[in-house]
Amino acid sequence: MPENLIETKQKLTKSELNLSVETESQQHTAEKTTNLKNTLITASGTCGNGKELADFYDINQLGAFTTKGITVEAQPGNKTPRIAETSAGIINSIGLENPGVESFIEEILPETKNYTLPILANISGYSEQDFINMAEKLEGRAELAGIEVNLSCPNIKGGGMVFGTDPEKVFEITKKVREIYSGYIIVKLTPNITDITKTALAAEEAGADAVAMINTLSAMKIDIERQQPLLANTFGGLSGPAVRPVAVKMVYQTYKKLEIPILGLGGVQSGSDVIEFMLAGATAVGIGTVNMIDPAAGPRIIEEIKEYMLRHQIKNLSSIIGAAH
């Protein structure tokens, strides 16, 4: 019998279940994020900055919350249309629309005082200097438990290639951010690469506390009536259930190569999906596109996780991390 299954004559009850997970890195720790009350974290850009979910449930029920991506300067985003539905997800080309880091600090961060869960700020940039500037602006902000460094952005000064496809760039940017930012650092990786383990290892070596995988898959949709790309920007990022098997595979192949935790995300719709990611090796699991379909998905998924634990008599959720290996 697997070690994570409890042999007992007296069955576990919901009150005995322990959903907490440790996100402590092998090389750096941040007190606010070493122990999450549960594995569930919001994926950046899918539910604003928290208050958007207030009408549906108390987000303090989650393990952590990730803000919408922010950049040094305000960004208007791409032209519309910039979202296209597919049969198993959506393709988005929002374009990092945000008010800029100064407005984020002055207007959005104060709102987080109403939350008791860890808040992670997702940061993006179009040059190495952008990431350095963002790290400097957010260093020491008591409202934040950490930052998520989005390396799926194009390097405008480097010819437009996405930072996250080059292990050397991943290492360089992560190292520079690490030298400035003393809090918890998650590096979010792109799946649009031959071997994601190389960029994950580069992030770890440079000082990341955790990696998040995966960001969206590059995709497009064509309007057959107009015979033109549906998105104004032509290409976008595919998310939703269609990408989950790819994401699970990438978490699985990366798990045994890293010493730091993995945040798994991509197409999570249910508690079963969360369990699958954890069995593959994810310590925490992000929910993204599902927030647009079912804004109250968070509490539902937590209950479904509990039902799985009761069905399999698993007392500690963390015991199943990587159990499929």
Order of alpha helices (4+ residues) and beta strands (2+ residues): beta-beta-beta-beta-beta-beta-beta-alpha-beta-alpha-beta-alpha-beta-beta-beta-beta-beta-alpha-beta-alpha-beta-alpha-alpha
